[in-house]
């Protein structure tokens, strides 16, 4: 009888232990490793381009934005853009720094983080004109009409505020290469010529921007703290799922740039969060460890998945 009682007590103790350990492992906030199929999308924004030329219409620029979006998505399926009625959302032109022609990068980045943008594209268009240039084999060169475009384009990182990519652009296109011979187009700068030039230009700049974005890890941003419940400016559309866990990256300080611009220096992991509610464009999270995480630079995928 005593042996039976001992056996029964041992069985109860072992069963209780297994039940407790199994129960804890099933609770989402006790998971040490991600068990999700990670498919995070990098959301990219576009800031209103500076267009210094009256000959380039608003319609030309809108078409250019759409071309950039389609070319970027074609080159990298992990990139997404905010769209409305088939058109990309454009951040309104940022305020200028006092007594300069430079955009207020900090104001631009703040807007980008609130919208969950990983990076922001910005352009400045200087000039587009017809020029004459000799082409062909030496000894048989002929002077032909070309279109020359001048401008500059930047890709700002919403994590550090630095430029991921920058290029002053001067591209020269043989005019006749922009059109089918049957079109018999006269060499002038009109809407159709501008459209063809910007289409070619889009392929050039998006290829370079996509190359640099592929090297960047996914980033998200904590934009508010409500009683230790953190608001993240990314959601389902960016591939986030409930109970996902992210590292929170702190800052080692800032670097001062010209005209009072500042750049954040990424530091070490200062905390870890887990999502408790995920909507289309934002999420809520709690801290697994760390505090005042709203002062972080960004959130990123776990380093010890």
N, C-alpha and C positions, 0 to 999 in steps of 0.2 A: 504493500500500500504506500509506504514511504517513497519507494522508488518511482511509483506512478505519479505521486504528487510532485516530486522533484522534476520528473520528465515534463509534466504539464507546465510547471512554472518556467522551466527553461524554454519551452516552445512558445509560451506567451511573451517572454522577454525578447526572444529572437524575432518574433513576428512584429512586436512593437518597434524594435530598432529598424527593421527593414521598411516598415510603413513610414516611419518618420523620415528616414534618409531618402526614400523614394519621393515622398510628398514634397520635401524641400527642393529636390532637383527639378521637379515639375513646375515650380513657381517661377514665373518669368524673371523676377528680380534677383534670382539666385543663379541664373545662367552665367557661366564665366566666359563662354565662347558663343560667337554668332552661329545660328543654325539656319540662317536665311540664305537664299540664292540672291547674292548681291548684284543688283543691276541699277546702279545709281546714274542719274543723268545730270550732266553739267549744264546748268541754265545760264545762257549768255544774254546780255543786254546790249542795246544800241543807244548811244547818246546822240542827240541831234547833231548832224554834221554842220560844220561851218562852210557855207557856200558863198564865196566872195564874188560869184559871177552871175550877172543878170541873165546871161544867155542860157544858163542851166536852170530850168524851171523846177518848181516844187514837185511836179509830176515826174520829172527825170529823177529827182532824188528819191522819191517814194519807190519808184521802180528799182532803183539801185539798192535800197534797203532790202527789198524782197529778193533780189538776185543774190545778195550776200547771204541771206538766211538760207535759201535753197542750196547754194553752193557749199555753205558750211555743213549743213545737215547731210549733204551727199558725201562729203569727205569724211565725216565722223558721225556715226549714228548715235553716239552718246550725248550729242549736243541737242539742247532744246531751247526754244525761244517763246516768249509770251506773245500770243497772237490774238487779234481781234478783227473779226470780219475778213479773215484771210490776210491781214496785214500785220507786220511785226509792231509790237509796242515800242514806241520811241520815247526815251527819257527827254524831257524838255531841256533846252539849252541851259547849262549850269551858269550860275553867276560868275562874274569875272573877278579875279583878284584885283584889289585896288591899284589903279594907275598902271595896269598891265593888260596885255591881250591874252593872258593865260587863263584857262578855265580853272575854277575852284575845284580841284581834284577831290578834296576831302568831302565837300558837299555832294559831289557826284558819287563817290564811293558809298557814302552813307545811304543815299537813295538806292544804290545797287544792292547793298546788304539787306535792306528792308524788303526788297523784292526777291531775294534769294539768288541774285546773280553771282556766278562765280567770277565772271570777268565782264568788262564793258568795252565795246568797240566804239571808237570815235575817229572822225576824219575831218580834215581841213582841205578844201578844194581851192587851189590858187588860180589855175589857168588851164584853158584848153584852146588850141588854135591850130590853123592850117599852116604848115611850113613846107618848103621845098627842100628836097634832099636827094643827092645822087645815089643810085643803087645799081647793082649789077657787077659784072666782072670788070676788073681794071682794063681799060682800053675800050670797053663797050658800055661804060656807065651812062645812065640816063637820069635826068632830073625828074623826080616824081613827087607827087603831093603826098604828104604825111599828116597825121594828126598827132600833136604833142599834148600830153596831159601832165600837169604838175600838181602835186598835193602832198599830204602826209597823213599817215594812219597810225593809230595806237591801239593797243590792247591792254587795258588796265586790270590788274589783279585786285579783286575786291577784298582779299585777305590782307595783303601788305600795303596796298595802294600804289605799288611800284608798277612799272610798265613790263608786262610779260614780253611784249614785242613792240617795236617802233620802226617805221620805215618812211623816210622821205622818198616820194615816188616821182620819177620822171620817166614816163613810158612814151615811146614813139611808135605809132602804128601806120603801116602803109595804107593809105586811104582805100585803094582798090581792094585790099584784103578784107575790108570790113563789109563788103557788099558782094552780092552775086553779080557777075558780069552782065546778066540780063537786065539788072536794075538800072544800068547806065547812069549811075549817080554822079552829079556834079560835086566837086570838092568844095563844100561849104560846111560851116558849123550850123547845123539845124538840129531839131529834136531827134530825128532818126540817127544822125551821126553821133550825137551825144549818147543816145541809148546803146548803140553798138560799142562805143568806146568804153562806157561804164560796165557793160557786160563782160568785155575782155578783161577789164581791170579787176572786176570781182573775182574772177578765177585766179588771178595772180595773188591778190592779197589774202583771200580765204585759204588758199593752199598753205601759205606761210603761217597764218594764225592757227589753223587746225594742227599744224605740226607742233607748235609750241603748247597748245592746250592739251594735246595727248600726253605730254610729259608731266602735266600737273595732276596731283591727286584731287579727288573730289573734295569740295569744301562746302560747308553750310555755316549758318550764322545764328547765334543767339541774339535776339533783338529786344528781349524784355524778360524781367524776372518779377513774377507775381507770387509773393509768399513762397519762394523757392520752387515755383513751378515755372519752368523756362519755356519761352516761346521761340520756336525755330522757324525761320522764313523759308522753309522747304517742306514739301509734302508728297502726296502720292504721285503727282506729276513728275517729281524728281526721283522717283523710285524708292521713297521711304516707306517702311512698313512698321506697324505697331510692334513695340518691344525691341526694336533695333537698338543697339548700343553704339555710342560714339565716344572717341577721345576728344577732350577739350584742350585746345592749344592756347597757351598763354603768350605773353609778349615779353621780350627781353629789353624793351624800350623802343625809342623812336630815333630815326635819323632826320636831321633838319635839312630840307632842300631849299632851293632859291624861292624867293617871294613868300617865305613862311610856310611852304609846303612841308608836310611831315610824312614819313614812311615807317610803318611798323616792322619791327624785327621779330620774326617768329621765335618762340622759345620752346620750353618743354611742355609736356602734358601736365595740366594743372587740375584735371578732374575727368570724370566720366559720367555720361548721362545715358538714360534709357527712355525711349519714347513711350508715352502712355496714351497718346491720342494723335491720330494722323488724319489731316484733311487734305484737300486737293493741293493747296498752296502753302500750308503751314502746319506745324506740329507742336505738341506740348511734350515736355520731358521733365523728369526729376533727376536729381543728382544721385549717382551711386556713391560718389565721393567728390570732395571739393566744394567750395562755396564762392559766392560772388562771381559766378561763371559768366555773367553777362559782360564782364570786362575782358573777355577772351578775344583773340583774333579770329578764331574759326573753330568748327568741329570737323573731325575727319574720321575715316574708317579706323577701326581698332588696329593697333600695331601688333597685337598678340592674338590674332584670330585663330 
